[in-house]
Structures are given as C-alpha cells and as structure tokens.
Amino acid sequence: MVILYTVLFCLMMVLFGYLIGSIPTSIIIGKMHGIDIRQFGSHNAGGTNVGRVIGKKAGILTIVLDILKCFLPCLAVFLLFNYVRPDFLSSYEHLVELFVALTATGICLGHTFPLYAGFRGGKCVACFAGYIVFISPLCFVLACTLFFVLFFLFRKVSLSSVIAVPTALLLLFVPMVLDLTVLPEGFNGGVYFGPGCYIHLSYVTVIFAFLLASLVILRHLSNIKRLEKGEEPETHFKKD
C-alpha cells in the first residue's frame, strides 16, 4: 500500500502542476488589452511575444508571473512535505525532491499545452527559469547573466534561451556532485536554500531538469533552424 499511495501522490503532483501551469498568463494579459496574443507577432503565447505586441511592461510582467507560476507551487510542495510528511508514503530519501520535480514538470507541460487555452501555449523558458531559481538560485543567476549578455550582443531571445537553458542544466551538476547541504533541524532532506545553508541536489532533480530543458529546446526547433539560416529576427519590445 505504501508504494500505491506514493505513486498516487506522484500523479497528484503532476496533475496539480499541470492545472497551475495551464493558467495562460500571456493570453490573460493579452485579453486585458483586447487581443488574443496568439494571433499577433510570432503567435507564441509567451512573455517575449507579449512584449513585442503589447509593450515592454506587459512583457516583463508576463515573464515574471510565469517564473512565479513555477517557483511558488514548487516552494509550497517543498514546505508542505518537509513539515507534514504522511507516514503512509515511501521513506525514499529523495521523495520531497521528486514531488517538487514532478510538480515543476506538470507546470511546464501545462504552460506548453494549457488545458484552458486549447493546448496552445508558450515555449516554457520562464517556467523552466522558475524551477531553476527554486532548486539553485546561484545557477539561476549565472545562467540569467549569460542570457542577458547574449541578448545584449545579439538581440535575440531565442538564441539567448537555447544557450542559457542547457548552461543552467550543466551548472546543476556542481551542487549534485558536491554535497554542501547544511539542513536545519526539522527538515527531511532534499533541496533547501534558507539562511546559513548551501545546496545539494540529487540525481532526481538533475534528471527532471534535463527533461524540462529538452522540452524547451524542442519548443525552439523552428527558432534554431532560422538561426542556422540567419533568418531569425531580432527581438524588440514595443515601447509603452
């Protein structure tokens, strides 16, 4: 029964994440401005297209909300199962990390194939960033810095994304290999980045990060082909 309950909770985490991820932030903001963002610009339901079509402030707001859309549910799941861990679940060492990873996976799938928006969603960069900033803030800062350097040089969000996302994934191997965790009393292991703590990630987190990074790259295949041909346009946000 322990295995059955654990599997059911795993499925619940994916479903919970998917329903949260399906909230179409860019489409909602687009409708607030009287348009369906998928009918304009690149036709992508993401923050970059919102910035192109509606304006810089709306684009940044969309990106921030999409990051939080992944970060906050992951944080909620992490805190819940660290402080209230049912006895009927498996004693698997990395169970909390697994629940968080499954939640993030559901969110990214929901963002990409949203239930509430005809399964036509964004390319998942912001949600992936939300997961990275949760599991390793330092890796996020380094990858984000690379993203903005590339964007400053080439003015192409797609190019910055397809380089920064795999870079973030590679950076995660450092906290996975180095066991630097200092956990406060009362926590059951896994990820923790509170005061006075370093981060250690298990193979569970890195595997799921790889899967989510692969999803981001797959969603950018058309952009990659245009980049190879030199046909990818520069990204310019509309002035407010």
Summary of the structure (lengths in Angstrom):
residues: 240
radius of gyration: 18.4
end to end distance: 57.0
largest distance: 57.9
contacts: 826
relative contact order: 0.15
helix: 68%
strand: 1%
